[in-house]
Every structure is written in structure tokens, then in C-alpha cells.
Amino acid sequence: MQAFRNCGLCASGSLVKGRTDFLVARRNMAVLRLSAACVQLLKDKANVFCRSPVHQRLLRLPEVARSNRVAFSLASSLCAVPFTQQVENLSHESLIRRASCLVTDSANTYLSQTTLALVDALTQYAKALHTLIALQKRYITSIGKLTPAEEDSIWQVIIGQRVEVSDRLEECKRFESNWMNAINICELSADAAYNSGAEHACTATKTNLQVAQCKVEELRKISKEAEKKLAETKAEEIQRMAEYASSIDIHDLEDIPEAYLRED
């Protein structure tokens, strides 16, 4: 009986194992069939996409990029390479007109910068002149009232201011030279713009010329007036010094500063 039971248990175990292997095999087959169906579906979709207009446009992208690159290269070198074929809106006359407009723009910029520099230099020069005038007038009113040490001190300040005036004048001359070059360039560029048909650029340049010349002329008048006042102050200084010298004893002239006796 024991042997019969063992045989029964072995038979049952074999049966269960066989059924399990059969189920595993069926599941594997189902997975394979599902995978094959997915692969076929992807192939069908790929074939449809390859025949679609979107795919065709994507395939043409490299050619379009190459053509655009060539067009850009031609446009970039258009101004440097002469051409013989007539192109719409790119005739020789229009290119010359555009070039003349660029020249007037550059000339106006140069004129603006040089005018600004010259105006600033003339303004600083006029300020230095008025400062010198004030110092010398202050000294004239104090002649005979200062000690030798005080006179030496104030004359050191006056001499330093004279150096400042001289430096400012040299700066004005240097910037005025640049400004005159800018004036000549603007006049030539205005004529070139007019001859090429760019009347608007010509008119704008001439207007800028008039404004710059008026501004500089205004500052020049101010500087000239300051120079005239300085000359009058020097004349008053000499006269006042002569009166002071005649009112003192000849031996006291040794106390007069040497810088004061100079005629600058």
C-alpha cells in the first residue's frame, strides 16, 4: 500500500508539472505573436510616413540649407564683387546713392564729435581767461597794501593761471584743426550726395554744418571778448603800477616783485 501511494504521488506531481510547462509555453507563444504584430504595425507606419509630404520636406532640408547659404554668401559679397547683370533696386545709381548716404552719415558723426570737442575747449579757455582777469583785478586793487610775501604768493597764483590759459589756447588750436577738417569733409560729402541724387542726405549735412558753425562762432565771440577784457586789465595794471611807482621813493622800487614789472 505504501508503494502504491508513492506511485500515486509521483504520478500527480508529474501531471501538475506537465500542465505548468504547457501554460508557460502558451504564454510565450502569445508574447511572440504580440511582438510580431507590433513589429508589423511599426513597419506599416514607417512606410506611410516615408510616403508622406512631411517626410519629403524633411529630406529636402539639407538642400534648402545649402541654397540659403549660397544666397547669403552672394548677398554678403554683393558690394565687393562687380556684377554685369541688372538686378532690381540694385543698379549702379542706387548703390552710389546709398554709398553717398553712408559717407554723409560718417561725416556728420565726425563733425559732431569735433564740434563738441572744440566747443568744450573754447568754453574752458574762456573760463580760464575770466579767472585770470579776476586774479589780476584783485591784485590791482591791492597794490601797495600787500607785504612782499603776500605779493609773491598772489603772483604765483597769477603765473599758474597764465600757464592754464596758454594750455587751454593750445588745446583750442588743436581741436580747431580737426574741426576744420570735418567741415571740409562734410562739404565734400554734401556735394557728393547731391550729385548722386541723395538730396535728403545733402540737406541734412548742410543743416548740421550751419548749426556747428553757429555754435563755434558763438563761443569764439565769447573767447574774444574775454581776451579783450584781459588786455584791458593788463593796461590798467601797467597804469596802476606806474602811478604807484611815481608815488614812492626810488629806493623802495627794490621791493616791487620782478614778476609784476614784466609785461606779459
C-alpha positions as CSV (number, residue, x, y, z in Angstrom):
1,M,0.0,0.0,0.0
2,Q,2.8,2.3,0.8
3,A,4.4,1.7,-2.5
4,F,1.1,2.3,-4.3
5,R,0.7,5.7,-2.5
6,N,4.2,6.7,-3.5
7,C,3.5,5.9,-7.1
8,G,0.3,7.9,-7.0
9,L,2.0,10.9,-5.6
10,C,4.7,10.7,-8.3
11,A,2.1,10.5,-11.0
12,S,0.2,13.5,-9.6
13,G,3.5,15.5,-9.4
14,S,4.3,14.7,-13.0
15,L,0.8,15.7,-14.1
16,V,1.0,19.1,-12.4
17,K,4.4,19.8,-13.8
18,G,3.3,18.9,-17.3
19,R,0.3,21.3,-17.0
20,T,2.6,24.1,-15.8
21,D,5.0,23.7,-18.7
22,F,2.1,23.7,-21.1
23,L,0.8,27.0,-19.7
24,V,4.2,28.6,-19.8
25,A,4.6,27.5,-23.4
26,R,1.2,29.0,-24.4
27,R,2.1,32.3,-22.7
28,N,5.4,32.5,-24.6
29,M,3.7,31.9,-27.9
30,A,1.2,34.6,-27.1
31,V,4.0,37.1,-26.3
32,L,5.8,36.2,-29.6
33,R,2.6,36.7,-31.6
34,L,2.0,40.1,-29.9
35,S,5.6,41.2,-30.6
36,A,5.3,40.2,-34.2
37,A,2.1,42.2,-34.6
38,C,3.8,45.3,-33.1
39,V,6.8,45.0,-35.4
40,Q,4.5,44.8,-38.4
41,L,2.5,47.8,-37.2
42,L,5.7,49.8,-36.9
43,K,6.7,48.8,-40.4
44,D,3.4,49.9,-41.8
45,K,3.6,53.3,-40.0
46,A,7.1,53.8,-41.3
47,N,6.1,53.1,-44.9
48,V,3.2,55.6,-44.6
49,F,5.5,58.3,-43.1
50,C,8.1,57.8,-45.8
51,R,5.4,58.4,-48.5
52,S,4.0,61.5,-46.6
53,P,4.7,65.1,-47.7
54,V,6.2,65.9,-44.2
55,H,8.9,63.3,-44.8
56,Q,9.7,64.6,-48.3
57,R,10.1,68.1,-46.9
58,L,12.4,66.8,-44.2
59,L,14.5,65.1,-46.8
60,R,14.8,68.4,-48.7
61,L,16.1,70.4,-45.6
62,P,19.8,69.9,-46.4
63,E,19.3,71.2,-50.0
64,V,17.4,74.2,-48.7
65,A,20.1,75.0,-46.2
66,R,22.7,74.8,-48.9
67,S,20.8,77.1,-51.2
68,N,20.2,79.6,-48.4
69,R,23.9,79.6,-47.5
70,V,24.8,80.3,-51.1
71,A,22.3,83.1,-51.3
72,F,23.6,84.6,-48.1
73,S,27.2,84.4,-49.4
74,L,26.2,86.2,-52.6
75,A,24.4,88.9,-50.7
76,S,27.3,89.5,-48.4
77,S,29.8,89.9,-51.3
78,L,27.5,91.9,-53.5
79,C,29.1,95.3,-52.5
80,A,32.6,94.0,-53.1
81,V,32.2,92.0,-56.3
82,P,31.2,93.8,-59.5
83,F,28.3,92.4,-61.4
84,T,27.1,92.7,-65.0
85,Q,23.5,91.6,-64.8
86,Q,20.9,94.2,-63.9
87,V,19.2,93.5,-60.6
88,E,16.1,95.2,-59.5
89,N,16.7,98.1,-57.0
90,L,20.5,97.3,-57.1
91,S,21.6,99.4,-60.0
92,H,24.8,101.3,-60.1
93,E,23.0,104.6,-59.4
94,S,21.2,103.2,-56.4
95,L,24.4,101.7,-54.9
96,I,26.3,105.0,-55.4
97,R,23.4,106.9,-53.8
98,R,23.5,104.5,-50.8
99,A,27.2,104.8,-50.5
100,S,27.0,108.6,-50.6
101,C,24.4,108.5,-47.7
102,L,26.9,106.4,-45.7
103,V,29.6,108.9,-46.4
104,T,27.4,111.8,-45.2
105,D,26.5,109.8,-42.0
106,S,30.1,109.3,-41.2
107,A,31.0,112.9,-42.0
108,N,28.2,114.1,-39.7
109,T,29.4,111.9,-36.9
110,Y,33.0,113.3,-37.3
111,L,31.6,116.8,-37.4
112,S,29.5,116.3,-34.3
113,Q,32.5,114.9,-32.3
114,T,34.9,117.6,-33.4
115,T,32.4,120.3,-32.8
116,L,31.7,119.0,-29.3
117,A,35.4,118.9,-28.5
118,L,36.1,122.4,-29.9
119,V,33.1,123.9,-28.0
120,D,34.2,122.4,-24.8
121,A,37.8,123.6,-25.3
122,L,36.6,127.2,-26.1
123,T,34.4,127.1,-23.0
124,Q,37.3,126.1,-20.8
125,Y,39.5,128.7,-22.4
126,A,37.0,131.4,-21.7
127,K,36.7,130.3,-18.1
128,A,40.5,130.3,-17.7
129,L,40.6,133.9,-19.1
130,H,37.9,135.2,-16.8
131,T,39.7,133.6,-13.8
132,L,42.9,135.3,-14.8
133,I,41.1,138.6,-15.2
134,A,39.6,138.3,-11.7
135,L,43.0,137.5,-10.2
136,Q,44.7,140.4,-11.8
137,K,41.9,142.8,-10.9
138,R,42.2,141.7,-7.3
139,Y,45.9,142.3,-7.4
140,I,45.5,145.8,-8.9
141,T,43.1,146.8,-6.1
142,S,45.7,145.6,-3.5
143,I,48.8,147.3,-4.9
144,G,50.7,149.0,-2.1
145,K,48.6,147.2,0.5
146,L,50.3,143.8,0.5
147,T,53.5,142.6,2.1
148,P,56.3,141.2,-0.2
149,A,55.4,137.7,0.9
150,E,51.7,138.2,0.1
151,E,52.6,139.7,-3.3
152,D,54.9,136.7,-4.1
153,S,52.0,134.4,-3.1
154,I,49.4,136.1,-5.3
155,W,51.8,136.3,-8.2
156,Q,52.5,132.6,-8.0
157,V,48.8,132.1,-8.5
158,I,48.6,134.5,-11.4
159,I,51.5,132.9,-13.1
160,G,50.0,129.5,-12.7
161,Q,46.7,130.8,-14.2
162,R,48.6,132.2,-17.2
163,V,50.0,128.8,-17.8
164,E,46.5,127.4,-17.7
165,V,45.3,129.9,-20.2
166,S,48.2,129.1,-22.5
167,D,47.4,125.3,-22.3
168,R,43.7,125.9,-23.0
169,L,44.6,128.0,-26.0
170,E,46.8,125.3,-27.5
171,E,44.0,122.8,-26.9
172,C,41.6,125.1,-28.8
173,K,44.0,125.3,-31.7
174,R,44.4,121.5,-31.9
175,F,40.7,120.8,-31.8
176,E,40.0,123.7,-34.3
177,S,42.3,122.0,-36.8
178,N,40.3,118.7,-36.5
179,W,37.0,120.7,-36.7
180,M,38.1,122.5,-39.9
181,N,38.9,119.1,-41.5
182,A,35.4,117.9,-40.5
183,I,33.9,121.0,-42.1
184,N,35.7,120.3,-45.4
185,I,34.7,116.6,-45.4
186,C,31.1,117.5,-44.7
187,E,31.0,120.0,-47.6
188,L,32.5,117.4,-50.0
189,S,30.1,114.7,-48.8
190,A,27.2,117.0,-49.2
191,D,28.2,117.7,-52.8
192,A,28.6,114.0,-53.5
193,A,25.2,113.2,-52.0
194,Y,23.6,115.9,-54.1
195,N,25.3,114.7,-57.3
196,S,24.2,111.1,-56.6
197,G,20.6,112.1,-56.1
198,A,20.5,111.8,-52.3
199,E,19.0,115.3,-51.7
200,H,17.8,114.5,-48.2
201,A,21.3,113.5,-47.0
202,C,22.7,116.6,-48.7
203,T,20.2,118.9,-46.9
204,A,20.8,117.2,-43.6
205,T,24.5,117.6,-43.8
206,K,24.3,121.3,-44.8
207,T,22.0,121.9,-41.8
208,N,24.4,120.2,-39.5
209,L,27.2,122.4,-40.9
210,Q,25.3,125.6,-40.2
211,V,24.4,124.5,-36.7
212,A,28.1,123.6,-35.9
213,Q,29.4,126.8,-37.4
214,C,27.0,129.0,-35.5
215,K,27.8,127.2,-32.2
216,V,31.5,127.5,-32.7
217,E,31.2,131.2,-33.8
218,E,29.2,131.9,-30.6
219,L,32.0,130.5,-28.4
220,R,34.6,132.3,-30.4
221,K,33.0,135.6,-29.7
222,I,32.9,134.9,-26.0
223,S,36.6,134.0,-26.0
224,K,37.4,137.1,-28.0
225,E,35.5,139.3,-25.5
226,A,37.4,137.6,-22.7
227,E,40.7,138.2,-24.4
228,K,39.8,141.9,-24.9
229,K,38.9,142.2,-21.2
230,L,42.2,140.6,-20.3
231,A,44.1,143.1,-22.5
232,E,42.2,146.0,-20.8
233,T,43.1,144.6,-17.4
234,K,46.8,144.4,-18.3
235,A,46.7,148.0,-19.5
236,E,45.0,149.0,-16.2
237,E,47.6,147.1,-14.3
238,I,50.5,148.9,-16.0
239,Q,48.9,152.3,-15.4
240,R,48.2,151.5,-11.8
241,M,51.8,150.3,-11.3
242,A,53.2,153.4,-12.9
243,E,51.1,155.6,-10.5
244,Y,52.3,153.5,-7.6
245,A,55.9,153.7,-8.6
246,S,55.8,157.5,-9.0
247,S,54.3,157.9,-5.5
248,I,57.1,156.2,-3.7
249,D,60.8,156.8,-3.3
250,I,63.1,155.3,-5.9
251,H,64.8,153.2,-3.2
252,D,61.5,151.4,-2.5
253,L,61.3,150.1,-6.0
254,E,63.5,147.2,-5.0
255,D,60.6,145.8,-3.0
256,I,58.4,145.5,-6.1
257,P,58.2,141.9,-7.3
258,E,60.1,141.3,-10.6
259,A,57.2,139.3,-12.0
260,Y,54.9,142.3,-11.6
261,L,57.3,144.5,-13.7
262,R,57.2,142.1,-16.7
263,E,54.7,142.9,-19.5
264,D,53.0,139.7,-20.5
